[in-house]
Structures are given as C-alpha cells and as structure tokens.
Amino acid sequence: MGLLIAIVGNCGTGKSTFTHRLCELDGYEPYLEQHIERPFQTAFFHDLKQRSFSHAFLNQMDYLLYRSEQELDIRRRDIIGVQDGGLDQDFHLFTRLFLHKGYLKQDEYDLCRRFYDITRALLPVPDVVIIMRAPLDVLLKRLARRRRETDIVQSQDLELVEYYLDSWLANIDASLVITIDSSQADETYTTSIIDTVAKIRTLKDIRQ
C-alpha cells in the first residue's frame, strides 16, 4: 500500500511549490489540485460574479470525489504520493468556508459532510500531514500578487480559513504533522525539504 503525504495550509502558503520541489528531490508522485481542469471550477467562479451559486455544490462534491480518487490510487500502488491539499483540507477548510459565505446551503453542506465522513472511515488518514505556515500579512501580499483566474478564496477569507485549519489540526494526531515556515526567504524550501525527506524515509522504513 502506498504512503500518502498531504500538504495543507492557507491560500498563498506555497503548497504547490513545495509539492513540486518535494517530488522532484526524492521521486515522489505529485497529486495536484488542477484548478483549470476541474469541470465546475470555472463555472463556479463566473457564477460568483453574478451572485449566483448554482455550481457551488457540484464543484465541491467534484473536489471531494476527486481527492478521494487520488487517495485510492495512491493506496493501491507501491508509491509515495504527495497531495497538494487533499480531502481533509477540501472539507474542513473550504466546504466550511463556502457554507459560511452562503455558497452552499445547509442541506448541501450536510451531504458533503456525509460523503467526507464515510470516505474517511473507509480510507486511512494521511501518513504525514505537512502544514505550510505564513503570517496573514505575507499571505495577503502573495494572494494579491498571484490572482489566479479561478481563485475562489478572497483576501478577507484568509483569517477564517486559518481558523478552520487550526480547528481541524487540533483533532488529528500530532505525531503525523510536520510544520514548515513558508515565510522564509528561500522560496525553494531546500533545507525544509531535506529535513522532510529524512522524516518520510524513516516512516517508510518503519512501514516496511
């Protein structure tokens, strides 16, 4: 069974960059968010401009299914798979945020929660959770600089997303967690990645 590494964090913390760098350095397989490729993401983004949320539920269920499919693929193969985000992040951070903002109705959120609960009961939790951390002022600057066409989370949402992140992390096994300071000057994360790879190799040896 493959090992699953989930890289989580607020928007702008460098999850995608860290995922690519980690996989390049030690031959892991990346499992990315694929904003552009997801079938409802662009439609959801355009809905928001019209204050319509008709694609919100479809988009969120697609992401939860997609992340579950990624996990299943990793677990069926003898690999180390690295998710940029993942099932837990998509539910605990973004599904909760979309309910709060009114993008999802309560009954739609409840269906997402039921799907998440049963899926997480059937699939093992990630073997390692890498948390990318940076101060909110740094994230605000990064978010303003990058502006993806399909970004749903806005600058005013970052503090609430951070709260949801902390709420979820408070309920998981701390021994699974590696925290990375992503506000560092070295945007290649060389030192952090070397330390992370060493910990993952130790875990792999234990599992074998």
VENSUL-V538643 format. One record per residue. N is the residue number from 0. RES is the residue in three letters. BURIAL is # if it has 24 or more other C-alpha atoms within 12 Angstrom, else .. Layout:
# VENSUL-V538643
n-><N	N>
res-><RES	RES>
burial-><BURIAL	BURIAL>
This chain:
# VENSUL-V538643
n-><0	1	2	3	4	5	6	7	8	9	10	11	12	13	14	15	16	17	18	19	20	21	22	23	24	25	26	27	28	29	30	31	32	33	34	35	36	37	38	39	40	41	42	43	44	45	46	47	48	49	50	51	52	53	54	55	56	57	58	59	60	61	62	63	64	65	66	67	68	69	70	71	72	73	74	75	76	77	78	79	80	81	82	83	84	85	86	87	88	89	90	91	92	93	94	95	96	97	98	99	100	101	102	103	104	105	106	107	108	109	110	111	112	113	114	115	116	117	118	119	120	121	122	123	124	125	126	127	128	129	130	131	132	133	134	135	136	137	138	139	140	141	142	143	144	145	146	147	148	149	150	151	152	153	154	155	156	157	158	159	160	161	162	163	164	165	166	167	168	169	170	171	172	173	174	175	176	177	178	179	180	181	182	183	184	185	186	187	188	189	190	191	192	193	194	195	196	197	198	199	200	201	202	203	204	205	206	207>
res-><MET	GLY	LEU	LEU	ILE	ALA	ILE	VAL	GLY	ASN	CYS	GLY	THR	GLY	LYS	SER	THR	PHE	THR	HIS	ARG	LEU	CYS	GLU	LEU	ASP	GLY	TYR	GLU	PRO	TYR	LEU	GLU	GLN	HIS	ILE	GLU	ARG	PRO	PHE	GLN	THR	ALA	PHE	PHE	HIS	ASP	LEU	LYS	GLN	ARG	SER	PHE	SER	HIS	ALA	PHE	LEU	ASN	GLN	MET	ASP	TYR	LEU	LEU	TYR	ARG	SER	GLU	GLN	GLU	LEU	ASP	ILE	ARG	ARG	ARG	ASP	ILE	ILE	GLY	VAL	GLN	ASP	GLY	GLY	LEU	ASP	GLN	ASP	PHE	HIS	LEU	PHE	THR	ARG	LEU	PHE	LEU	HIS	LYS	GLY	TYR	LEU	LYS	GLN	ASP	GLU	TYR	ASP	LEU	CYS	ARG	ARG	PHE	TYR	ASP	ILE	THR	ARG	ALA	LEU	LEU	PRO	VAL	PRO	ASP	VAL	VAL	ILE	ILE	MET	ARG	ALA	PRO	LEU	ASP	VAL	LEU	LEU	LYS	ARG	LEU	ALA	ARG	ARG	ARG	ARG	GLU	THR	ASP	ILE	VAL	GLN	SER	GLN	ASP	LEU	GLU	LEU	VAL	GLU	TYR	TYR	LEU	ASP	SER	TRP	LEU	ALA	ASN	ILE	ASP	ALA	SER	LEU	VAL	ILE	THR	ILE	ASP	SER	SER	GLN	ALA	ASP	GLU	THR	TYR	THR	THR	SER	ILE	ILE	ASP	THR	VAL	ALA	LYS	ILE	ARG	THR	LEU	LYS	ASP	ILE	ARG	GLN>
burial-><.	#	#	#	#	#	#	#	#	#	#	#	#	#	#	#	#	#	#	#	#	#	#	.	.	.	.	#	#	#	#	#	#	#	#	.	.	#	.	#	#	#	#	#	#	.	.	#	.	.	.	.	#	#	#	#	#	#	#	#	#	#	#	#	#	#	#	#	.	#	#	#	#	#	#	.	.	.	#	#	#	#	#	#	#	#	#	#	#	#	#	#	#	#	#	#	#	#	#	.	#	.	#	#	.	.	.	#	#	.	.	#	#	.	#	#	.	.	#	.	.	.	#	#	#	#	#	#	#	#	#	#	#	#	.	#	.	#	#	#	.	#	#	.	.	.	.	.	.	#	#	#	#	#	#	.	#	#	#	#	#	#	.	#	#	.	.	#	#	.	.	.	.	.	.	#	#	#	#	#	#	#	.	.	.	.	.	.	#	.	.	#	#	.	.	#	#	.	.	#	.	.	.	.	.	.	.	.>
